[in-house]
């Protein structure tokens, strides 16, 4: 049973336009959400996160939106650049407070930025 | 600041052999995680340590996988004996205990 779902295995976007990556989750205990970017032969690199008490978090070109009632989050990248081409993973964890907070990941979306 | 270090980067073994992976977390990070990433999937948590104690090992196949973090710093993950389905990338991550986990480059294991 997949608790975090990324339904688009791949997404192609023109350079300079907005990229929107989507993620859905089913576990109501998830309290903290993260996006990671992964290049081939490297480990995932942290991109941006959001706590369930917020509905939006922005960092430069990256914005994450959280809709708790729909159990949905999205990552917006604007403007998209060639270096953004990578696999993007959505991940979620329950509130830790020093306890078990291992991440549950989606299967990833391969973002391709076309010149 | 140095990131999470892992070795080896690649390992090829035959089924039924044993293998060990090493991880050194970011300095000062009390929490350490091991994940398994099978091709085409997202990483899956195997075990979480807080200092030298196990917080969560519910998804660790304990009949063949073991992990330790004896001094609360670096950690070793072992597979004994390996099966074909253990072919994957093994990722180590660390955190301060609250919030973001930072990942190492991973060890790619191929079991023949």
Interface residues (C-beta under 8 A of the other chain):
Chain A: X4 X32 X34 X36 X41 X42 X43 X44 X45 X46 X49 X89 X91 X96 X97 X98 X99 X100 X101 X102 X103 X104 X105 X106 X107 X108
Chain B: X4 X6 X31 X33 X35 X40 X41 X42 X43 X44 X45 X48 X50 X55 X56 X91 X93 X97 X98 X99 X100 X101 X102 X103 X104 X105 X106 X108
